Amino acid sequence: MLHRKDRNNKKRIYKNTISLLFQHSFSLLFGQGIFMVISILLLTPFLSFVYHLALSVSGYSYITVNNIGLFLLNPLIMIMLIILFVVIGLFLLYEACYLVTFYSLIENGEKPKQLKILGSSLKKLLFIIIRRNFTLLPMVWLIVILSNIPLFLFIIKRVRIFWFITETMDDNPFTLPITAVLTILLLWLMLRKLFLFLYYLIEGKIYSKTNKSNRKKDKSDAKTVGENTKYHNSNIKADISDTKKVIKNIEADIIDAKKDKGNKKSNGSNTKTDSFKSNKNINKITTTIRTLFYFIGWNIVIIVVSLLLYLLTMAITALFVAGIPDKSLAIATYLSINDNMNGYFIAGIFSINTIANFALYTHLFFQYKKERNENITVDTSADNLFINVDAYKNIIRIAVAIIAVMNFYFFYDIVRNGSPLDYMNLDRIRVTSHRGFSRYVPENTLTAVEKAMEEQADSIEVDVRVTKDGELVLLHDNNLKRTTGVNKKIWNVDYGEVSLLDAGSWMDEAYAGTRIPTLREVFELCKGKVNLNLDLKYRSAAEGLVEKVVALIEEYEMEWQCVITSTSLTVLENVKELNPDIRTGYITYQIYQGYYNNGNIDFFSIKSNLATKTVTREVHKNGKAIHVWTVNSENELERMKMIGVDNIITDDPSYAKEVLYQEDSNRFLVTLLKIMME
């Protein structure tokens, strides 16, 4: 148990840290907002490009928990990871420079000005790069990761890679203790190195590196002096040779007299040095232990605050969703909103953890300095970094403007048209609505597509065929009889005639007059809103089905919003020849070994009763995904979740999401929502 003095110190430290956080909170949030916008705008296109390149290099279509090991062992992937480590590390270092500068100004009683801090932090980052102090990169990674332990507790059940880790830990009883010990050791290492890190960011020095640099400089200066005097020494060498002999004899006479005295003095000096080193090591250990206690207590507070904010947000969401009359749809809507908000909440928790912990670190740095009566000299070397670039200011401004415009365009393109990041396969199972929404609405119609979006489908599957005059339309059967009552093959009818047919009365008179839509109309409706699974009903190459569909996808720039599936491998091969970026799925009843190496297949689409854990694991190990159809029952949905498929095609997406996404952490709020709707 801590002594009363220790408890008072702890309370005082926390109180001062909270004051540090809230004293200029609006200014801090404004600066953090600017930093996050810059980071997102710059990093998102870069990460998208690197991920796309990594998939191309590895030969995988998807990165899954079963192939991630082999993926990471690829030498080229390792190089890309190092580049990512450096690039993201620089952003983290910029964030650290910003926060430490902000808090240091407040500690010194100054008012922080955001734009000035952002600029000076950028200069400091560039100064670090110029000085080649790259040891700060692993240090900032370690500090930021361990400062976000609460974040990992939040996402551990929401990302598939952590499902895999927890399963492994459950299978091996030694994994959890080893992980705990490793985390503690890393935490101890972080706290030991933390103040060296802060010492550099604030005062511009690292003890070990400074000493080493000084020794190197002294050695270099001595070497230079030696070289300059070498020539003169050689000229008088002969003159002092005899003198050296005399001196040598004198030294031999007095060496014994000095020996005893020197030994006594050396022993006393060593004892004093050992005592100093021992006290210094004790002080370091004591400081680290104190910091560890402060860190643990502070992060417990952060966890509690984050949990309360999360529950409050979800409760407010549940209150609004409770107004939806359909209970199943209300629950699915709530779970979908919750799923989307988790991403924002993860970013929020990261910001809260980082901001709060760096406030604690900075305050402790100043507090420890004060306890030791040490002065703090703020390093201003970086302020003069651009003092000699006045002549190039216009060029720099133009270059920055060009880079900003290009990057904004790439970011806008990702937001509008999607990116390879959308296909990262480490998150939850996706739900695809079958033939639009075919349970209560006429299949393959715009009404069905709209209803599928309302029902919170992640993706919508539609069937595509070609009319006699070459128009792409939505139709499952090759004959119009079942859905329109007209006994004609679709390829024998022009679209003008097809567009007049009633494709809704067969299900319910309420849908009388519903038309068969074109694929272009579907794209107009879904662009930027929902992904599409286009099942191409291929008949012959003469129809030009593949070419027309790919051309339309490219026209609408929906390469990352559409996947193409077919029972024909020829179709998939043709798609890849026309546009390798479009994802392709093979609809089959049997996955043969030879299919795994087929580069034209990105994923398999099979009947759910043929999917097993072994099949799923094998598919994932070979870098492909697995979609299953058509899953409507609770038991089968639960089984698909258990074996870890990637996508479930269903007639009722809202019900499927209710079954799949009702995590233990959300059961209380889901139950509350059900009670509110009774």
C-alpha positions in Angstrom: 0.0 0.0 0.0 1.3 3.4 -0.9 2.2 5.8 2.0 0.0 8.9 2.5 2.6 11.1 1.0 2.8 8.9 -2.1 -1.0 9.0 -2.4 -1.0 12.7 -2.1 1.7 13.0 -4.7 -0.3 10.8 -7.0 -3.5 12.9 -6.6 -1.5 16.0 -7.2 0.1 14.6 -10.4 -3.3 13.6 -11.7 -4.9 16.9 -10.8 -2.1 18.8 -12.5 -2.3 16.6 -15.6 -6.1 17.1 -15.9 -5.5 20.8 -15.6 -2.9 20.5 -18.3 -5.5 18.8 -20.5 -8.4 21.2 -19.9 -6.6 24.5 -19.5 -6.6 25.1 -23.3 -8.9 22.2 -24.3 -10.5 24.0 -27.3 -7.2 25.0 -28.6 -5.9 21.5 -28.2 -8.9 20.0 -30.0 -8.5 22.5 -32.8 -4.9 21.5 -33.3 -5.6 17.8 -33.1 -8.4 18.2 -35.6 -6.0 19.9 -38.1 -3.4 17.2 -37.5 -5.9 14.3 -38.0 -7.2 15.8 -41.2 -3.7 16.2 -42.6 -2.8 12.6 -41.5 -5.9 11.1 -43.1 -5.5 13.1 -46.3 -1.9 12.1 -46.6 -1.9 8.5 -45.2 -5.0 7.1 -46.8 -3.9 7.3 -50.4 -0.4 6.1 -49.4 -1.8 3.1 -47.5 -4.2 2.2 -50.3 -1.3 2.2 -52.8 1.0 0.2 -50.6 -1.7 -2.4 -49.9 -2.6 -2.8 -53.6 1.1 -3.2 -54.4 1.6 -5.7 -51.6 -1.3 -7.8 -53.0 0.2 -7.8 -56.4 3.6 -8.7 -55.1 2.4 -11.5 -52.9 0.0 -13.0 -55.4 -2.8 -13.1 -52.9 -6.3 -11.7 -53.5 -7.0 -11.2 -49.8 -5.0 -11.1 -46.6 -6.5 -13.3 -44.0 -5.6 -14.7 -40.6 -4.5 -18.0 -42.2 -2.1 -16.5 -44.8 -0.8 -13.4 -43.0 2.3 -15.3 -41.7 3.5 -16.2 -45.2 2.5 -12.8 -46.5 4.7 -11.0 -43.9 7.7 -13.3 -44.6 7.9 -12.3 -48.3 11.1 -10.2 -48.6 9.4 -7.5 -50.7 6.6 -7.3 -48.3 9.2 -6.8 -45.5 10.7 -3.9 -47.4 7.2 -2.4 -47.7 6.6 -2.9 -44.0 9.8 -1.1 -43.2 8.7 1.8 -45.4 5.3 1.8 -43.6 7.1 1.7 -40.3 9.1 4.8 -41.2 6.3 6.8 -42.8 3.8 6.2 -40.1 6.5 6.6 -37.5 7.2 10.1 -38.8 3.5 11.0 -38.4 3.6 9.7 -34.9 6.8 11.6 -34.2 5.2 14.8 -35.5 2.2 14.1 -33.2 4.6 13.6 -30.3 6.5 16.8 -31.1 3.2 18.7 -31.3 1.8 17.4 -28.0 5.1 17.8 -26.0 5.5 21.4 -27.4 1.9 22.2 -26.5 2.1 20.9 -22.9 5.6 22.4 -22.4 4.3 25.9 -23.2 1.6 25.5 -20.6 4.0 24.1 -18.0 6.1 27.3 -18.6 3.1 29.5 -18.2 2.8 30.5 -21.8 -0.3 30.6 -24.0 -0.1 28.0 -26.8 -0.8 29.3 -30.4 -1.9 26.4 -32.5 -0.6 27.4 -36.0 2.7 28.4 -34.5 3.0 25.0 -32.6 2.1 23.1 -35.7 4.8 24.9 -37.6 7.5 24.6 -35.0 6.7 20.9 -34.5 7.1 20.4 -38.2 10.5 22.2 -38.1 11.5 20.0 -35.1 10.5 16.9 -37.1 12.6 18.0 -40.1 15.5 18.9 -37.8 15.3 15.3 -36.3 15.5 13.9 -39.9 18.4 16.2 -40.8 20.3 15.1 -37.6 19.5 11.5 -38.5 18.2 10.7 -35.0 16.3 7.7 -36.3 16.5 5.9 -33.0 13.5 8.1 -32.1 11.3 6.2 -34.5 11.2 2.9 -32.7 11.0 4.8 -29.4 7.8 6.7 -30.5 6.3 3.5 -31.9 6.8 1.8 -28.5 5.5 4.7 -26.5 2.4 5.3 -28.7 1.5 1.5 -28.8 1.8 1.0 -25.1 0.0 4.2 -24.5 -3.0 2.7 -26.3 -3.4 -0.5 -24.4 -7.1 0.5 -23.7 -7.6 0.6 -27.5 -6.6 -3.0 -27.9 -9.0 -4.0 -25.2 -11.7 -2.3 -27.2 -11.0 -3.8 -30.6 -9.9 -7.3 -29.5 -13.3 -8.8 -30.2 -14.1 -6.7 -33.3 -11.2 -7.6 -35.7 -10.7 -11.1 -37.0 -6.9 -11.1 -36.5 -7.6 -10.7 -32.7 -10.2 -13.5 -32.9 -7.4 -15.7 -34.3 -5.0 -14.6 -31.6 -7.5 -15.2 -28.8 -8.2 -18.7 -30.2 -4.5 -19.5 -30.2 -4.2 -18.2 -26.6 -7.1 -20.4 -25.6 -5.5 -23.5 -27.2 -2.1 -22.8 -25.5 -2.3 -22.2 -21.7 1.2 -20.6 -21.7 0.4 -18.0 -24.3 -1.5 -15.6 -22.0 1.2 -15.6 -19.2 3.9 -15.1 -21.8 2.0 -12.3 -23.5 1.4 -10.6 -20.1 5.1 -10.9 -19.1 6.2 -9.6 -22.6 3.8 -6.6 -22.3 5.1 -5.8 -18.8 8.7 -6.0 -20.0 8.0 -3.7 -23.0 6.1 -1.3 -20.7 9.1 -1.2 -18.3 11.5 -0.6 -21.3 9.2 2.2 -22.5 9.2 3.9 -19.1 13.0 3.6 -18.8 13.4 5.3 -22.2 10.5 7.7 -22.0 12.3 10.6 -20.4 15.3 10.3 -22.7 12.8 10.7 -25.5 11.2 13.7 -23.8 14.6 15.1 -23.0 15.4 15.2 -26.7 12.0 16.6 -27.8 12.1 19.4 -25.2 15.8 20.2 -24.7 17.1 18.8 -28.0 19.6 16.3 -26.4 19.9 12.6 -25.7 22.4 11.9 -22.9 24.0 8.8 -24.4 24.1 10.2 -27.9 25.4 13.6 -26.7 28.3 12.0 -24.8 29.1 9.7 -27.7 29.0 12.7 -30.1 31.3 14.8 -27.8 33.8 11.9 -27.5 33.8 11.5 -31.2 34.3 15.2 -31.7 37.2 15.3 -29.2 38.8 12.4 -30.9 38.4 14.0 -34.3 39.9 17.3 -33.0 42.8 15.5 -31.4 43.5 13.6 -34.6 43.5 16.8 -36.6 46.0 18.4 -34.2 48.2 15.3 -34.3 48.3 15.4 -38.1 49.2 19.1 -38.1 52.1 18.7 -35.7 53.4 15.4 -37.1 55.8 17.1 -39.5 57.3 19.4 -36.8 57.7 16.5 -34.4 59.7 14.5 -36.9 62.2 17.3 -37.3 63.0 17.5 -33.5 62.6 13.8 -32.9 66.4 13.3 -33.0 67.0 16.1 -30.6 64.9 14.8 -27.8 66.0 11.1 -28.1 68.7 11.5 -25.5 66.5 13.5 -23.2 63.9 10.7 -23.2 66.5 8.3 -22.0 67.4 10.5 -19.1 63.7 11.0 -18.2 63.1 7.2 -18.5 65.8 6.6 -15.8 64.3 9.2 -13.5 60.9 7.7 -13.9 62.2 4.3 -13.0 63.5 5.7 -9.7 60.3 7.3 -8.6 57.8 4.8 -9.9 57.9 2.7 -6.8 57.3 5.7 -4.6 54.2 6.6 -6.5 52.8 3.1 -6.8 51.6 2.8 -3.2 50.1 6.3 -3.1 48.4 5.8 -6.4 46.8 2.5 -5.4 45.3 4.1 -2.2 43.9 7.0 -4.2 42.5 4.6 -6.9 40.7 2.5 -4.3 39.1 5.5 -2.8 38.0 6.9 -6.1 36.6 3.6 -7.2 34.6 3.3 -4.0 33.2 6.8 -4.5 32.3 6.1 -8.2 30.6 2.8 -7.4 28.6 4.6 -4.7 27.6 7.3 -7.2 26.6 4.8 -9.9 24.6 2.7 -7.4 22.7 5.8 -6.2 22.1 6.8 -9.8 20.7 3.4 -10.7 18.5 3.4 -7.6 17.1 6.8 -8.6 16.4 5.5 -12.1 14.6 2.4 -10.8 12.6 4.4 -8.2 11.6 6.9 -10.9 10.5 4.1 -13.2 8.4 2.5 -10.5 6.7 5.7 -9.7 6.0 6.4 -13.3 4.6 2.9 -13.7 2.1 3.4 -10.9 1.1 6.8 -12.3 0.7 5.2 -15.8 -1.4 2.3 -14.6 -3.7 4.5 -12.5 -4.1 7.1 -15.2 -4.9 4.5 -17.9 -7.5 2.9 -15.6 -9.2 6.3 -15.5 -9.0 6.6 -19.4 -10.6 3.1 -19.8 -13.5 4.1 -17.5 -14.1 7.4 -19.3 -13.9 5.7 -22.7 -16.3 3.0 -21.7 -18.8 5.5 -20.3 -18.6 7.6 -23.6 -19.1 4.4 -25.6 -22.1 3.3 -23.7 -23.6 6.8 -23.7 -23.2 7.0 -27.5 -24.7 3.6 -28.1 -27.6 4.4 -25.7 -28.4 7.6 -27.6 -28.2 5.7 -30.9 -30.6 3.0 -29.5 -33.0 5.7 -28.4 -33.2 7.2 -31.9 -33.4 3.7 -33.6 -36.2 2.7 -31.3 -38.6 4.8 -33.5 -38.3 2.3 -36.4 -41.5 0.1 -36.3 -39.9 -3.1 -37.6 -38.1 -4.6 -34.6 -35.7 -6.7 -36.7 -34.8 -3.8 -39.0 -34.4 -1.5 -36.0 -31.9 -3.9 -34.4 -30.0 -4.4 -37.7 -29.9 -0.6 -38.2 -28.6 -0.1 -34.6 -26.0 -2.9 -35.1 -24.9 -1.4 -38.5 -24.6 2.1 -37.0 -22.7 0.6 -34.1 -20.4 -1.2 -36.5 -19.7 2.0 -38.5 -19.3 4.1 -35.4 -16.8 1.6 -34.0 -14.3 2.8 -36.6 -14.8 6.4 -35.6 -14.7 5.4 -31.9 -11.4 3.6 -32.4 -9.9 6.8 -33.9 -11.4 8.7 -31.0 -10.0 6.4 -28.3 -6.6 6.5 -30.0 -6.6 10.3 -29.8 -7.8 10.4 -26.2 -5.2 7.8 -25.1 -2.4 9.6 -26.9 -3.3 13.1 -25.8 -3.9 12.1 -22.2 -0.8 10.0 -21.8 1.5 12.6 -23.4 0.0 15.1 -20.9 1.0 12.8 -18.1 4.5 12.2 -19.5 5.2 15.9 -20.0 4.0 16.8 -16.6 6.1 14.1 -15.0 9.1 15.3 -16.9 8.8 18.8 -15.5 7.9 17.5 -12.0 11.0 15.2 -11.8 13.2 18.1 -13.1 11.7 20.3 -10.4 12.4 17.7 -7.7 16.0 17.5 -8.7 16.4 21.3 -8.9 17.4 21.0 -12.6 16.7 23.8 -15.0 14.9 23.1 -18.3 16.4 24.7 -21.4 13.9 24.5 -24.3 15.8 23.7 -27.5 15.2 26.3 -30.2 17.7 25.0 -32.8 14.9 24.0 -35.2 13.5 27.5 -35.3 16.4 28.6 -37.5 16.0 25.7 -39.9 14.5 27.8 -42.7 16.3 31.0 -42.0 18.3 30.7 -45.3 15.5 29.7 -47.7 13.8 33.1 -48.2 14.8 33.0 -51.9 13.0 29.7 -52.4 9.8 30.5 -50.6 7.7 30.8 -53.7 9.0 27.6 -55.2 8.3 25.8 -51.9 4.8 27.2 -51.7 4.0 26.1 -55.3 5.4 22.6 -54.7 3.4 22.2 -51.5 0.2 23.5 -53.3 0.7 21.0 -56.2 1.3 18.1 -53.8 -1.8 19.1 -51.7 -4.0 19.3 -54.8 -2.8 15.9 -56.1 -3.2 14.3 -52.7 -6.7 15.7 -52.2 -7.7 14.3 -55.6 -6.4 10.8 -54.7 -8.2 11.0 -51.4 -11.4 12.2 -53.0 -11.2 9.3 -55.5 -10.9 6.8 -52.7 -13.9 8.3 -50.9 -16.0 8.4 -54.0 -14.9 5.2 -55.8 -13.4 3.0 -53.0 -10.0 1.5 -52.8 -8.2 -1.9 -52.1 -8.5 -1.1 -48.4 -12.2 -1.9 -48.7 -11.3 -5.5 -49.3 -9.0 -6.0 -46.3 -10.3 -9.2 -44.8 -9.5 -8.7 -41.2 -12.8 -7.4 -39.9 -16.4 -8.7 -39.6 -18.4 -11.0 -41.9 -20.1 -9.0 -44.6 -23.7 -9.5 -45.5 -24.9 -9.5 -49.2 -28.6 -9.2 -50.0 -29.7 -11.8 -52.6 -31.2 -10.5 -55.9 -31.7 -7.1 -54.3 -34.1 -7.9 -51.5 -36.0 -10.8 -52.7 -37.8 -11.9 -49.6 -40.7 -9.6 -49.8 -39.9 -7.4 -52.9 -39.8 -8.4 -56.6 -36.2 -9.6 -57.2 -33.7 -7.8 -59.4 -35.7 -4.6 -59.5 -34.8 -1.0 -58.4 -37.3 -1.4 -55.6 -35.5 -4.5 -54.4 -32.2 -2.7 -54.6 -33.5 0.3 -52.6 -35.0 -2.0 -50.0 -31.7 -3.9 -49.6 -30.0 -0.6 -48.8 -32.7 0.2 -46.3 -32.2 -3.2 -44.7 -28.5 -2.4 -44.1 -26.9 -4.7 -46.6 -23.2 -4.3 -47.0 -23.4 -5.5 -50.6 -26.2 -6.3 -53.1 -26.2 -9.3 -55.5 -27.9 -8.9 -58.8 -28.1 -11.1 -61.9 -27.0 -9.6 -65.3 -28.1 -10.6 -68.8 -28.1 -9.1 -72.3 -31.1 -8.3 -74.4 -31.4 -8.9 -78.1 -30.2 -5.4 -78.9 -27.3 -5.5 -76.4 -28.7 -3.8 -73.3 -27.6 -5.0 -69.9 -30.6 -5.8 -67.7 -31.2 -7.5 -64.3 -32.8 -10.9 -64.7 -32.0 -14.3 -63.1 -33.8 -16.7 -65.4 -33.1 -16.9 -69.1 -36.8 -16.8 -69.7 -39.1 -13.9 -68.8 -42.1 -16.2 -68.0 -41.7 -16.6 -64.1 -41.3 -12.9 -63.3 -43.3 -11.2 -66.2 -45.6 -13.9 -67.6 -44.1 -13.5 -71.1 -42.8 -16.8 -72.4 -39.7 -15.5 -74.3 -36.0 -15.9 -73.9 -34.3 -12.6 -72.9 -31.9 -12.7 -75.8 -34.8 -12.8 -78.3 -36.4 -9.6 -77.0 -35.3 -6.0 -77.5 -35.0 -3.8 -74.4 -37.8 -1.6 -75.7 -40.2 -4.5 -75.2 -38.6 -5.6 -72.0 -39.0 -2.1 -70.5 -42.8 -2.3 -70.8 -43.2 -5.6 -69.0 -44.7 -5.9 -65.5 -42.0 -7.6 -63.3 -43.8 -7.0 -59.9 -47.4 -8.4 -60.0 -46.2 -12.0 -59.9 -45.2 -11.4 -56.2 -47.9 -8.9 -55.1 -50.3 -6.6 -56.7 -48.8 -3.8 -54.7 -45.8 -3.9 -57.0 -47.8 -3.9 -60.2 -45.9 -1.9 -62.9 -42.5 -2.6 -61.5 -40.0 -2.7 -64.4 -36.9 -4.7 -65.2 -34.1 -2.2 -64.8 -30.9 -1.7 -66.7 -27.5 -2.2 -65.1 -26.8 1.5 -65.7 -29.9 2.5 -63.7 -28.6 0.3 -60.8 -25.2 2.0 -61.0 -26.8 5.4 -60.9 -28.7 4.4 -57.7 -25.8 2.6 -55.9 -22.8 4.7 -56.9 -21.0 5.6 -53.6 -23.7 4.1 -51.5 -23.3 0.3 -51.5 -21.2 -2.4 -53.1 -22.5 -4.7 -55.9 -22.1 -8.3 -56.6 -22.7 -8.8 -60.3 -23.6 -12.4 -61.2 -23.0 -12.6 -65.0 -25.3 -15.1 -66.7 -23.0 -15.9 -69.6 -24.4 -17.6 -72.7 -21.8 -17.0 -75.5 -19.0 -14.6 -76.4 -21.1 -13.2 -79.2 -23.3 -11.3 -76.7 -20.3 -9.3 -75.4 -21.7 -9.5 -71.9 -18.3 -9.3 -70.2 -17.0 -6.5 -72.3 -20.1 -4.4 -71.8 -20.2 -4.9 -68.0 -16.5 -4.1 -67.6 -16.8 -1.0 -69.8 -19.8 0.2 -67.6 -17.9 -0.4 -64.4 -15.0 1.7 -65.8 -17.3 4.4 -67.0 -18.7 4.8 -63.5 -15.3 4.2 -61.8 -16.7 1.5 -59.7 -13.8 -1.0 -59.9 -13.6 -1.1 -56.1 -17.4 -1.1 -55.6 -18.2 -4.1 -57.8 -17.3 -7.7 -57.8 -18.1 -10.1 -60.7 -19.2 -13.7 -60.1 -19.9 -16.4 -62.6 -20.2 -20.2 -63.0 -17.9 -19.8 -66.0 -14.1 -19.6 -65.6 -14.0 -18.1 -69.1 -15.9 -15.1 -67.8 -13.5 -14.6 -64.9 -10.5 -14.9 -67.2 -12.0 -12.3 -69.6 -12.7 -9.9 -66.8 -9.1 -10.1 -65.6 -7.7 -9.6 -69.1 -9.8 -6.4 -69.4 -9.3 -5.0 -65.9 -7.2 -6.9 -63.3 -8.4 -4.6 -60.5 -12.0 -6.0 -60.6 -12.5 -8.7 -58.1 -13.9 -12.0 -59.5 -15.6 -14.9 -57.7 -16.1 -18.4 -59.0 -19.6 -19.9 -58.2 -19.1 -23.6 -57.7 -20.3 -26.6 -55.8 -16.8 -28.1 -55.4 -13.4 -26.3 -54.8 -10.7 -28.4 -56.4 -7.0 -28.1 -55.4 -6.1 -26.6 -58.8 -8.4 -23.7 -58.3 -6.3 -22.2 -55.5 -3.5 -21.3 -57.9 -5.9 -19.8 -60.5 -5.1 -16.1 -60.6 -8.5 -15.4 -62.2 -10.3 -16.4 -59.0 -10.2 -13.9 -56.1 -12.9 -15.7 -54.1 -15.2 -18.7 -54.1 -19.0 -18.5 -53.9 -20.4 -21.8 -52.7 -23.6 -23.2 -51.2 -23.5 -22.9 -47.4 -24.0 -26.5 -46.6 -20.7 -27.3 -48.5 -18.7 -24.9 -46.3 -16.7 -26.3 -43.4 -14.0 -24.9 -41.2 -11.4 -27.0 -43.1 -12.6 -25.7 -46.4 -12.6 -22.1 -45.1 -9.1 -22.4 -43.6 -7.7 -23.8 -46.9 -9.3 -21.1 -48.9 -7.9 -18.4 -46.6 -4.5 -20.0 -46.5 -4.3 -19.6 -50.3 -5.1 -15.9 -50.1 -8.7 -16.1 -51.3 -12.1 -15.4 -49.7 -15.2 -17.5 -49.4 -18.8 -16.4 -49.9 -21.7 -18.6 -49.1 -25.3 -18.7 -50.3 -28.2 -18.6 -49.5 -28.3 -18.4 -45.7 -31.5 -17.5 -43.9 -31.8 -19.6 -40.8 -30.4 -18.7 -37.4 -28.5 -22.0 -37.0 -26.9 -21.8 -40.4 -25.9 -18.1 -39.8 -24.3 -19.0 -36.5 -22.5 -21.9 -38.1 -21.1 -19.7 -40.9 -20.0 -17.2 -38.2 -18.2 -20.0 -36.3 -16.3 -21.4 -39.3 -15.3 -17.8 -40.3 -16.6 -17.3 -43.8 -16.1 -13.8 -45.3 -19.5 -13.0 -46.9 -23.0 -14.4 -46.4 -25.6 -14.0 -49.2 -29.1 -13.9 -47.7 -32.6 -13.0 -48.5 -33.0 -11.1 -45.3 -29.9 -8.9 -44.5 -31.3 -7.2 -41.4 -32.1 -10.5 -39.7 -28.7 -11.9 -40.7 -26.9 -8.9 -39.2 -29.0 -9.3 -36.0 -27.7 -12.8 -35.6 -24.1 -12.2 -36.7 -23.3 -8.9 -35.0 -25.0 -9.2 -31.7 -21.7 -9.3 -29.8 -21.5 -9.9 -26.0 -20.5 -6.3 -25.5 -23.7 -5.1 -27.2 -26.2 -7.5 -25.7 -27.2 -5.1 -22.9 -28.1 -2.3 -25.3 -29.7 -4.7 -27.8 -31.9 -6.1 -25.0 -32.7 -2.5 -23.9 -33.7 -1.7 -27.5 -36.0 -4.7 -27.6 -37.6 -3.6 -24.4 -38.1 -0.1 -25.6 -39.9 -1.4 -28.7 -42.3 -3.6 -26.9 
